[in-house]
Amino acid sequence: MVQLERADAVNRAIQRFIGSESVSWREGRRAERIKLLQTRPWLLHYEDDVPYSLHYPTQPLFRFLDIADRRFPNATATIYYDSTLSYRALRRQANRFANALTALGIKKGERVALFLPNCPQFVIAYYGALKAGAVVVNLNPSSEARELQHHLTDSDARVIVALNASYPMLVSIQAETKIEHTILTGLDEYVSRVRRATLQAENRIPKNPLFDKTPPPGVFFFQQWLDKSSKETPLVDVAPDDLALIQYSTGTTELPKGVMLTHANLVANTMQLRHWMPDVIETQERILCALPLAHSYAMTTCMNFAISIAGAMILLPTPQTGVMLEAIQRNRPSIFPGVPNIFLAINQFPNARSFGVKSIRACLSGAAPLPLEVQEAFEKITRGRLVEGYGLTEASPVTHANPIFGDAIAGTIGVPLPDTDAKIVDMETGWDLPIGEIGELVIRGPQVMKSYWNNSDATQRALRDGWLYTGDIARMDEEGYFTFIDRKSDVIQKNGRVIFPRDIEEVLFEYPQVSEAAVVGIPINGDFQNELIKAYIVPTRNAKPTREEILAFTRSRLPETNVPEEIEFRDALPKTFVGKVFKRKLLEQENKS
């Protein structure tokens, strides 16, 4: 009796006989890897323990907090003016917040606004709102009334959590919004009585006279409100694809837009960062949260990342250099996400080394280009690693980073994170450009936003065929490293030539008497195709550079067409709340004058 073989087995045998390409699963995997590296050359530069692709848990973002409590209930979650919360305490407080929201009638998908600086209440409210199935509206705590009113009105938020010092402003705009409930808190909450008295005596945190009064209807005091609620897990079904966050873009060059990020987006970016730092040890890391958690960069790299590894968040309400260094000395952080201005300020602070900065092992710089001089000086002081990365609110926000302990290339934003595709396209046609060409950076990955809130036109411009068009100009080299050139909207048009402000700013930074610089194009007689180059300069301490000295220096390093035509010296430049130069404000000031 002859046994017949299956047809596919016969076909495989025939293919082996005539010499097909793949003869084993190992060879097949090798061929797949070669093909992958041809299209994504950056993968060659991943550190050894960083995977090309990740498995993402199908869970809401707050599950990281639940897991941290279950596995490490006594691990420190927050450090705030020397007072701490464990992960068990943090989870129970978040549960109380969620159940209290439900008792107010807040339903799944409704918006809860956070108008807070860095403090334990922010973390509690953020994760508590998500546990209730609500959508967090993360607001800049330094916003003025007009901007705050716009965001509250645009998002239709029903609840706002804010400092009691903000209450008069909230009252003044409430009638124009849909806010029904206001939860007030103070920076002295979650601080021990002894430490509170010291901080108030030093005018580091204000007293809370409101807490001695009975609040009007619709107003609640944070801890009193939580104490009346259950600490048990809320019974709200939240799916990974549900909307978690509306984060308004900073709007440095255009008006802010509400970015819609799902739980899956935020989980993906948190996991990408977690695996980008393969040497982290759960419960052993301390993350310095000097950047405002109200910004997407700090929200992900400081808060969500810390909770995913059961790390301790060192919460600083204000990023003052002296306060930061004191916190470093007292709490010994190992990881420090920041921006160039913060690292520069530490470099320039007298005797910075004496504050024990050598505990800092790894730093990621974002939000603005990292000058080489700042990077080298900071690494010399701390003996840690400082690398530049890149992101935008629309991508949760991190998409690129230099390897922390691997092949970091100064002056670049590094390579795409796992499962992130990136390419450079022509700014007019949208066609793919060859390696080395300058064009618009476009990105694809699991961290890319769902859409813009109430702005379908902007969504259609930004999201095309699965790719996010960033509005940033960049180039990619043969190794797969990307270099940020400039914002598309910042490009200066002059007599038919395209000029990149960053090229001029980098030269100005080289001048020893320049501390900060920003370059913008000012339309001549309203003609945006013919702009005047103006540089705004903040001199270093006690320095008094002249216009002639600056011009002579730039002429020695730039073509004449790129030399600034106007120079204005200032004591400070307008900045966003994460320290990025606010160029839109500079242009608005020019228009007014």
C-alpha positions in Angstrom: 0.0 0.0 0.0 1.4 3.4 -1.1 0.9 6.4 1.2 0.0 9.5 -0.7 1.7 12.8 0.4 -0.1 16.0 0.8 0.2 18.4 -2.2 1.9 21.2 -0.3 4.6 18.7 1.0 5.2 17.6 -2.6 5.5 21.2 -3.8 8.0 22.0 -1.1 10.1 19.0 -2.1 10.0 20.1 -5.8 11.0 23.6 -4.8 14.0 22.3 -2.8 15.0 20.2 -5.7 15.0 23.0 -8.3 16.6 25.5 -5.8 14.0 27.7 -4.3 14.9 30.7 -2.1 13.7 29.6 1.3 14.7 26.1 2.4 14.2 26.4 6.2 12.4 28.7 8.7 15.8 30.0 9.8 16.8 31.1 6.3 13.3 32.6 5.9 13.7 34.7 9.0 17.1 35.8 7.9 15.7 36.9 4.5 12.9 38.8 6.3 15.4 40.5 8.5 17.6 41.6 5.5 14.5 43.0 3.8 13.4 44.8 7.0 16.9 46.4 7.4 16.8 47.6 3.8 13.7 49.6 4.4 14.4 50.5 8.0 18.2 51.0 8.3 17.9 52.5 11.7 17.1 49.1 13.2 20.9 48.3 13.0 21.5 50.9 15.6 19.1 49.7 18.3 20.8 48.7 21.5 21.2 44.9 21.9 18.2 44.5 24.2 15.8 46.8 22.3 13.3 44.8 20.2 12.4 45.9 16.7 8.7 45.2 17.5 6.7 45.0 20.7 3.6 43.1 21.9 1.2 45.8 23.3 -1.1 44.7 26.0 -4.8 45.2 25.1 -5.6 47.3 28.2 -6.6 50.8 29.2 -3.7 53.0 30.4 -4.7 52.9 34.0 -4.0 49.2 34.1 -0.3 50.1 34.6 -1.3 51.6 38.0 -3.3 48.5 38.9 -0.4 46.2 38.1 2.1 48.4 40.0 -0.2 48.2 43.1 -0.7 44.4 42.8 3.0 43.6 42.3 4.7 46.4 44.4 2.1 47.9 46.8 4.7 49.4 49.1 6.9 50.9 46.4 7.1 54.7 46.4 4.9 56.2 43.7 5.3 60.0 44.4 7.8 62.1 46.3 6.4 65.6 46.9 8.3 67.9 49.3 9.6 64.9 51.1 6.1 63.4 51.5 5.4 60.1 49.7 2.6 58.0 48.4 2.9 54.3 47.9 1.5 52.6 44.8 -1.2 51.1 47.1 -2.2 54.5 48.3 -2.0 56.1 44.9 -4.3 53.5 43.4 -6.9 53.8 46.2 -6.9 57.6 45.8 -7.4 57.3 42.0 -10.3 54.8 42.7 -11.9 57.3 45.1 -11.6 60.1 42.5 -13.2 57.8 39.9 -16.1 56.8 42.1 -16.6 60.4 43.2 -16.9 61.5 39.5 -19.5 58.8 38.9 -21.4 60.0 41.9 -21.5 63.4 40.3 -23.2 61.9 37.2 -20.1 61.9 35.0 -20.6 59.3 32.3 -18.1 57.4 30.1 -16.7 59.7 27.4 -17.5 63.0 29.2 -14.6 65.4 29.7 -12.8 66.2 32.9 -10.3 69.1 32.8 -7.1 69.3 34.8 -5.7 72.7 35.4 -2.9 71.8 37.8 0.9 72.0 38.2 2.9 69.0 39.2 1.6 67.6 42.4 0.1 64.3 43.6 -3.4 65.6 42.9 -2.6 65.7 39.2 -1.6 62.0 39.1 -4.6 61.0 41.2 -7.1 63.1 39.1 -5.6 61.9 35.8 -5.7 58.2 36.5 -9.0 58.6 38.5 -10.7 60.3 35.5 -9.6 57.5 33.2 -10.8 54.8 35.6 -14.2 56.5 35.5 -14.2 56.2 31.7 -13.9 60.0 31.4 -11.7 61.8 28.9 -8.9 63.9 30.5 -8.5 67.5 29.1 -5.0 68.3 30.0 -4.6 72.1 30.3 -1.6 74.4 30.7 -1.8 75.7 34.4 -0.3 79.0 33.4 -3.0 79.7 30.8 -4.7 83.1 30.9 -8.5 83.4 31.1 -9.1 83.7 27.4 -7.1 80.6 26.4 -8.6 78.6 29.3 -12.1 79.6 28.3 -11.5 78.5 24.7 -10.2 75.1 25.7 -13.1 74.5 28.2 -15.7 75.6 25.7 -14.2 73.7 22.8 -13.9 70.4 24.8 -17.3 70.7 26.6 -15.7 69.8 29.9 -18.2 69.3 32.8 -15.6 69.1 35.6 -12.4 71.0 36.3 -9.8 70.3 38.9 -7.7 73.4 39.8 -5.7 75.2 42.5 -7.8 77.3 44.8 -5.7 80.3 43.6 -7.3 79.9 40.2 -10.9 80.0 41.5 -11.5 83.7 40.8 -10.5 83.3 37.2 -12.7 80.1 36.9 -15.7 82.0 38.3 -15.2 84.8 35.7 -15.4 82.5 32.7 -17.7 79.7 34.0 -20.9 81.2 32.5 -19.3 80.8 29.0 -18.4 77.1 29.5 -20.3 73.9 30.4 -18.4 73.5 33.7 -20.8 72.2 36.4 -18.4 71.0 39.1 -15.1 72.6 40.3 -12.7 70.6 42.5 -10.3 72.8 44.3 -7.0 71.9 45.9 -3.8 73.5 47.2 -0.1 72.9 46.8 0.1 72.3 50.6 -2.1 69.2 50.5 -0.2 65.9 50.5 2.6 67.6 52.5 3.3 66.8 56.1 2.3 69.4 58.7 5.9 70.1 59.7 7.1 70.5 56.2 4.0 72.5 55.2 4.8 75.1 57.9 8.4 75.4 56.8 7.4 75.8 53.1 4.8 78.4 53.9 7.2 80.3 56.1 9.7 80.3 53.2 6.9 81.4 50.8 7.5 78.3 48.7 3.8 77.3 48.8 0.8 79.5 49.6 -1.7 79.0 52.5 -5.3 77.9 51.7 -7.7 80.4 53.3 -10.6 78.9 51.2 -10.4 75.6 53.1 -11.7 77.3 56.2 -14.9 78.2 54.4 -18.0 76.3 53.2 -17.8 75.9 49.4 -20.7 77.1 47.3 -22.9 74.5 45.4 -20.9 72.8 42.7 -17.5 73.4 44.4 -15.7 70.7 46.3 -12.4 70.5 48.2 -10.2 67.8 46.8 -9.4 65.6 49.9 -12.7 66.1 51.6 -14.5 65.1 48.4 -12.3 62.0 48.0 -12.7 60.9 51.7 -16.5 60.5 51.1 -16.0 58.1 48.2 -15.2 54.4 48.0 -11.6 53.1 47.5 -12.9 50.0 45.6 -12.2 49.5 41.9 -14.8 51.4 39.7 -17.1 49.2 37.7 -16.6 51.0 34.4 -15.8 49.1 31.2 -13.0 51.0 29.4 -11.6 49.6 26.1 -8.1 50.3 24.6 -9.6 52.1 21.6 -11.7 54.5 23.9 -10.6 58.1 23.9 -8.4 58.8 26.9 -7.1 62.4 26.4 -7.7 65.7 24.7 -4.3 67.4 24.7 -4.1 70.9 23.2 -1.0 71.5 21.1 1.2 74.3 22.4 0.6 76.4 19.4 4.1 77.9 19.1 3.6 78.8 15.5 -0.2 78.4 15.0 -3.4 78.3 17.0 -3.7 75.2 19.4 -5.6 72.2 18.3 -7.2 69.5 20.5 -5.3 66.2 19.9 -7.4 63.1 20.5 -5.3 60.2 22.0 -6.8 56.8 22.9 -5.8 54.5 25.7 -4.1 52.3 23.1 -2.0 55.3 21.8 -0.8 56.1 25.3 -0.1 52.5 26.2 1.9 52.0 23.0 4.1 55.1 23.6 4.7 54.1 27.2 5.8 50.6 26.2 8.0 52.0 23.5 9.8 54.2 26.0 10.0 51.4 28.5 11.8 49.1 26.0 14.0 52.0 24.8 15.7 51.9 28.2 16.3 48.2 28.7 18.4 48.6 31.8 15.7 50.1 34.0 14.9 48.1 37.1 11.3 48.1 38.4 10.8 50.0 41.7 14.4 51.1 41.7 14.2 54.2 39.3 13.5 57.7 40.4 12.2 60.1 37.7 12.7 63.8 38.2 9.4 65.4 37.1 10.5 69.0 36.6 8.6 69.5 33.3 4.9 70.1 33.7 2.8 67.0 33.5 0.2 69.2 31.7 2.5 68.8 28.6 2.3 65.6 26.7 6.1 65.2 26.8 6.3 65.1 30.6 2.9 63.3 30.8 4.4 60.3 29.0 8.1 60.3 29.7 7.7 61.2 33.4 4.4 60.0 34.7 3.1 57.2 32.5 6.6 55.8 32.0 7.3 55.9 35.8 4.0 54.1 36.6 4.7 51.4 34.0 7.9 50.4 35.9 6.6 51.2 39.4 9.2 54.0 39.6 9.1 57.0 42.0 8.0 60.4 40.5 9.8 63.3 42.1 7.1 66.0 41.6 8.2 69.7 41.3 5.4 72.3 40.9 7.8 74.9 39.4 11.0 74.1 37.4 13.3 76.7 39.2 16.9 75.7 38.9 17.8 76.0 42.6 14.7 74.0 43.6 15.5 71.3 41.0 19.1 70.9 42.3 17.8 70.7 45.9 15.4 68.0 44.8 18.3 66.1 43.1 20.4 66.4 46.2 17.6 65.1 48.5 16.0 62.4 46.3 18.8 61.2 44.0 16.9 60.8 40.7 18.3 58.3 38.1 16.2 59.4 35.1 15.6 63.0 34.1 13.5 63.9 31.0 14.0 67.6 30.2 14.4 70.3 27.6 17.6 72.2 26.5 16.8 75.3 28.6 16.6 73.2 31.8 19.9 71.4 31.1 21.5 74.8 30.2 20.3 76.3 33.5 21.9 73.5 35.5 25.1 73.8 33.5 25.3 77.5 34.4 24.3 77.2 38.1 27.2 77.9 40.5 28.7 74.7 41.9 26.0 72.4 40.3 28.2 69.4 40.9 27.9 69.8 44.7 24.2 68.9 44.5 24.9 65.2 43.8 23.9 65.3 40.2 26.0 62.2 39.5 23.0 60.1 40.5 21.4 61.0 37.1 22.1 58.1 34.8 19.9 58.9 31.7 18.3 62.0 30.3 16.1 62.5 27.2 15.9 66.0 25.8 13.0 67.0 23.7 10.7 69.9 22.7 13.5 71.9 21.1 16.9 71.2 19.4 19.7 70.3 21.9 22.8 72.4 21.3 26.0 70.2 21.4 27.6 72.6 23.9 24.7 72.1 26.3 24.9 68.3 25.9 28.6 68.0 26.5 28.6 70.3 29.5 25.7 68.5 31.2 27.3 65.0 30.6 30.6 66.3 32.1 28.8 67.5 35.2 26.6 64.5 35.8 28.7 61.7 34.2 25.3 60.5 32.9 24.0 60.2 29.3 22.0 63.0 27.7 20.5 62.3 24.3 18.1 64.1 22.0 14.8 62.8 20.9 11.8 64.1 19.1 8.0 64.0 19.3 4.8 65.9 18.9 1.6 65.9 20.7 -0.1 64.1 17.8 2.1 61.1 18.5 1.6 60.7 22.2 4.3 62.3 21.8 7.6 60.4 21.3 8.6 59.0 17.9 12.4 59.3 17.7 15.3 59.1 20.1 19.0 58.5 20.1 20.0 55.2 21.8 20.7 56.0 25.4 23.8 54.0 25.8 24.4 53.1 22.2 25.3 54.9 19.0 24.0 58.4 19.8 24.7 60.9 17.0 25.0 64.5 18.3 22.9 67.0 16.3 20.3 64.4 15.3 17.0 63.4 16.9 18.0 59.8 16.6 16.1 56.9 15.1 12.4 55.9 15.1 11.2 53.9 18.2 10.1 50.3 17.8 7.1 49.8 15.4 7.5 53.4 14.2 8.0 54.1 10.5 9.3 57.5 9.3 10.2 59.0 6.0 10.9 62.3 4.3 8.6 63.6 1.6 8.5 66.5 -0.8 6.8 69.5 0.9 4.7 70.3 -2.2 4.0 66.9 -3.9 4.2 64.6 -0.9 6.3 62.2 -2.9 9.0 60.2 -1.1 12.5 61.8 -1.2 15.8 60.0 -1.5 18.2 59.6 1.5 19.9 62.9 2.4 17.2 65.1 0.9 15.4 67.8 3.0 11.6 67.6 3.2 8.7 67.1 5.5 8.9 64.4 8.2 6.0 61.9 8.1 5.4 59.2 10.7 3.3 56.0 11.1 3.0 54.0 14.3 0.7 52.8 17.1 1.2 56.0 19.0 -0.3 58.3 16.3 -3.4 60.1 17.3 -7.0 59.3 16.4 -7.8 62.7 15.0 -8.2 66.4 16.0 -11.1 67.3 18.3 -13.8 69.2 16.3 -11.5 69.9 13.4 -12.0 67.6 10.5 -10.2 69.8 8.0 -7.0 69.8 10.1 -7.3 66.1 10.6 -7.5 65.5 6.8 -4.4 67.6 6.3 -2.4 65.9 9.0 -3.5 62.2 8.6 -3.1 60.9 5.0 -3.0 57.2 4.0 -2.1 56.2 7.5 0.8 58.7 7.8 1.0 61.7 10.1 2.3 64.8 8.4 4.2 66.5 11.1 4.8 70.0 9.6 8.5 69.6 10.6 11.3 69.7 8.1 14.0 67.0 8.4 16.3 64.7 6.6 17.4 61.1 7.0 21.0 59.8 6.5 22.1 56.4 5.1 22.2 55.0 8.6 18.6 55.9 9.4 19.3 58.8 11.7 17.0 61.8 11.3 18.0 65.5 11.7 15.4 68.1 12.6 15.9 71.1 10.4 13.0 73.5 11.3 9.3 73.9 11.6 7.7 74.2 8.2 5.8 77.3 9.3 9.0 78.9 10.6 10.8 78.8 7.2 11.9 82.3 6.0 11.2 83.2 2.4 13.6 85.8 1.0 13.9 86.8 -2.7 12.9 83.3 -3.9 15.2 81.5 -1.4 14.3 79.3 1.5 16.2 80.1 4.7 16.0 77.9 7.8 16.1 79.9 11.0 17.8 77.1 12.9 20.9 77.4 10.7 21.2 81.0 11.9 20.4 80.3 15.5 23.1 77.6 15.8 25.7 80.1 14.7 24.4 82.7 17.2 24.6 80.1 20.0 28.3 79.7 19.2 29.0 83.4 20.1 30.3 83.4 23.7 28.1 86.3 24.8 24.8 84.9 23.6 22.8 82.9 26.0 19.6 82.5 24.0 18.6 83.3 20.4 15.6 83.1 18.2 15.3 84.0 14.5 12.0 84.8 12.7 11.0 86.1 9.3 9.0 89.3 9.2 7.0 89.9 6.0 8.0 93.1 4.2 4.9 95.2 3.4 2.8 92.1 4.0 4.7 90.0 1.4 5.3 86.5 2.9 7.5 85.6 -0.1 9.9 88.4 0.8 10.7 88.4 4.5 13.2 90.3 6.7 15.4 88.2 8.9 15.3 89.3 12.5 17.3 87.8 15.4 16.2 88.2 19.1 19.2 87.7 21.5 19.4 87.3 25.2 23.0 88.0 26.3 24.8 86.0 28.9 25.0 87.4 32.4 26.9 90.8 32.6 27.7 90.6 28.8 26.9 93.6 26.5 27.4 92.4 22.9 26.8 95.0 20.2 24.9 94.7 17.0 28.1 95.2 15.0 29.9 92.4 16.8 27.0 89.9 16.2 26.8 90.8 12.5 30.5 90.4 12.0 30.4 87.0 13.7 27.5 85.8 11.6 29.1 87.0 8.4 32.2 85.0 9.2 30.1 81.8 9.3 27.0 82.3 7.1 26.3 83.4 3.5 25.4 87.0 3.2 21.8 86.1 2.4 21.4 84.5 5.8 22.8 87.2 7.9 20.1 88.9 10.1 19.0 92.3 9.0 17.7 93.3 12.4 18.9 92.4 15.9 17.0 93.0 19.1 18.5 92.4 22.5 16.2 91.3 25.2 16.3 90.2 28.8 14.2 87.1 28.1 12.3 85.4 25.2 8.6 84.4 25.4 8.4 80.7 26.1 5.8 78.0 26.3 5.4 76.3 29.7 8.0 73.7 28.8 10.6 76.3 27.9 10.3 76.3 24.1 10.6 79.7 22.4 7.2 81.0 21.5 7.9 82.4 18.0 4.2 83.1 17.4 4.3 85.6 20.4 7.3 87.3 18.9 5.5 87.8 15.6 2.4 89.0 17.3 4.5 91.6 19.2 6.0 92.7 15.9 2.6 93.1 14.3 1.4 95.2 17.3 4.4 97.5 17.1 
